[in-house]
Amino acid sequence: MKNSFAQILQHQVSRRRFLQGSGALALATATPSLPLAWEAGKPAGATGAAGLSSLTFSEVAHQITPTLEVPPDYQAQVLIRWGEPLFAGGPAFDPTQQTADKQQVQFGYNNDFIGYLPLPLGSANPNHGLLVVNHEYTVPKLMWPGSPKDHALDKAQTDVDIAAHGLSVLEIVQKDGQWQVQQDSQYTRRITPLTPMQIAGPAAGSARLKTAISQDGVHTLGTYGN
């Protein structure tokens, strides 16, 4: 028997408890910082009728403003920006002295897909978990002083640009109404196009996965074939 739309919707909502009560991610897909927005004064895990999210808010007016606008009774907090260190003691961000080595241990550029995994694993904790952020593309003219065109980047700038792509994995926790990144977390990861990887599952080794950077369709070289 096929599930009804209501059953499917309820299943999907139950997987998004991070959006209930304490927090809803506000995604800045065109800017390099990652803000969080959540409803102030709501107890963590609060739910409405039938277990659906109790988040209710007035729509923000359609307009262009110099600041991030959130509905009344909501708060917004910038959690992390492009280039900020992911690891304790990591290099501070300086756009005039940026290098590929620094970028590989700093938050990447552009926030595209964002996934939230509650901690402890298997729980529905909305106040402590992992964020997995996809850095899908960069905008070089916004990254470099002088706004060079994409095709005019030099070798050092190109290496930084490559390293700014990929994924960042952050452990975050909400304390006293504010979110914090745990830089000393065992879960922190920075994955770039240069990170060696191993492909698993039934597709591993397929001829369709064999490329210049994965000659056996299982392992990547961790470089662009250079």
N, C-alpha and C positions, 0 to 999 in steps of 0.2 A: 504494500500500500504506500503510495506516495505521500510524503509529508505535505501538510498544508503550508501556505505562505506564512501564516502566523507562527507555526512551529519552527520554520526555518528562521524567521526573524528573531524569535525568542532565543534560538540557539546562538545566533550571531551576536545578539546583545549580551548574552551571558559570557561571551569571550572578550568582552570589552569593559570589564568592571573598572578598569582604570579611568574610564570616562564617567563613572558614577560617583557622585558626591564630591570627591576631593579634586578631581582633575580632568581637564580636557586639553589635549595638545592643540595649540594653535601653530600651524605649520607655515613657516616662511620659506616658500619654495623658490623665491626669487632673490632672497638675501642670504648672506652667509651666517647669520646668527640664528640660534634656536630658542624661541620664546616658549614658555609654558603659560597657559591661562587656565584658571580654575575658579570655582564659585567660592567666594569668601563666606566663612561661617557655617558651611555645611559639614556635618560629620562624615568621616570617611565611610564609604560603602553604603551611603544612603540610597534607597531605591523607592520608586513610586509604585503605582498600581501594577499588579501582575508581574512585578519584578523588573519592569522597564526602568530605564534611567530616569531619575528625578530631576535631571538638569532641565530647567526651563529659563528662558531669558528673552528679553526684548531684542529684536533684530537691530543691529547697528546700521545706521543710515548709510546708504551708498554714497561714498564721497572719497576724495583724495585728501589725506591729512599727513602732516609731517611725523606723526607718532602712531604707534599701534593703538587702535581703538578696540575696547572690549565692552560688553554689555554692562549696565549698572549692576553693582554688587559683585562684580568679578574683578579679579586681580590679574596682572600680567607681569611676568618675571623673565628676563633673559637668562637662560640657563648656561649657555656656552656659545662662544663665537668662533668663527673661522680662525685657525691658527693658535688658539689657546691650548696649553699643554693638557694632555690626557693623563699623564703619569706624574706622580709627585716628583718634584725636582726637574721636570722637563723644561726645555728651552722656552723662554717667554717669546711672545710674538712680536716681531719687528718687521713690518712690511718692506722696509728699506734694506734689510739684511736677511731676507728669507732664503733658505736653502732647502734642497730636497731632503736631506737628512733630518732637518728640523721638522719639515712638513710630515714626515712619516710617523712622528710621535705626537703630532698635534691634530686637533679637530679639523676635518676636511672642509672643503668648500661646497656650499649649497646643500640645503636640506630637502631631500626628495621624499622617498618612502621612509616612514618612521614606524618601527615596531616596538611594542612594550611587552616585556616578559616579567610577570610578578615574581618576587622573591619572598619566601623560599620557593623553589621550583615546585610547581603544581598547585600553589596557593592562588588566591584571588586578591592578593594584597594590593590596594591602590596607592599605597604610600611608600613602597620600596620595591624597586625592580631594576631591570635592565632596559636601556633604550638602544635600539639598533638603528643607526641613521645611515641612509644611502646618500652618498655624494655623487650624484649622477653626472653632473657636468660643471664646468667652470666658466667664468666670464673674465678672461684675461684683462680686458680693458678696464675692469674695476679692481683688479688685483695688483696692478703695477703702476707706480708713479709714471706719469707721462702717457698713460692709456695707450699702450702699443696695440696695433691690430693683431688679431690671432696669428696670422701668418708671419708676423714680424718678431716673434719671440726668439731670443737667443737660446743657446743650449741650456744654460743654467735655469732660465725662466721656464723652458719647456720641461725640464726635470721636475721643477716645483709643481708645475701645472699637472703633470702626470700623477705625482704623489698626492695631490689634493683630491683626487678621485677615490672612489672605493667605499669603505664602510668604517664607521666608528661605533664601538660598543662601550657604553657608559653605564656604570652603576649609579643610580640616583635614589635619594631618600628625602622624604619631606619631614622637616623638623620645625616646630614652632611656626607653621604656616608658610615656610619657605623651602624650596627645593634646593638640594645640594648635590654636586657631583662628588663621588667618592674616588679621589685620585689614587688611593692606595689599594683599590679593589683588585682582587685576583681575577676578575672577569674582564678587566679593561683590555680592549683589543683595537688595533688600527690596521685595517686591511686595505692594501692599495693594489693597483694593477701589477706592481712589482713583487707582491707577496707570493711565494711558492705555494701551490695548492695541489690537492689530490682529489680527483673526481671519483665519487663512489656511486653505487647503485647500478641498476640494470643497463644504464647508458654508458657506463665506464668502458673505455676501449673501443667504442663505436667509431667507425671510419668517419662519421660526420663530426666527431669531436676532435679529430686529428688536424692540427694546425701548426703554424710555425712556432707557436709557443707551447704546444702540447703535441709532440710528435707521436706519442703512443695513445693519445686520447684519455689518459689517466692522470699524468703528472704535468704541471705547468713548469716552465723554466724560471718563473719569477722575474723575467725580463721580457722585453719585446723582441726576443730572438737575437739580441746583441751579445 
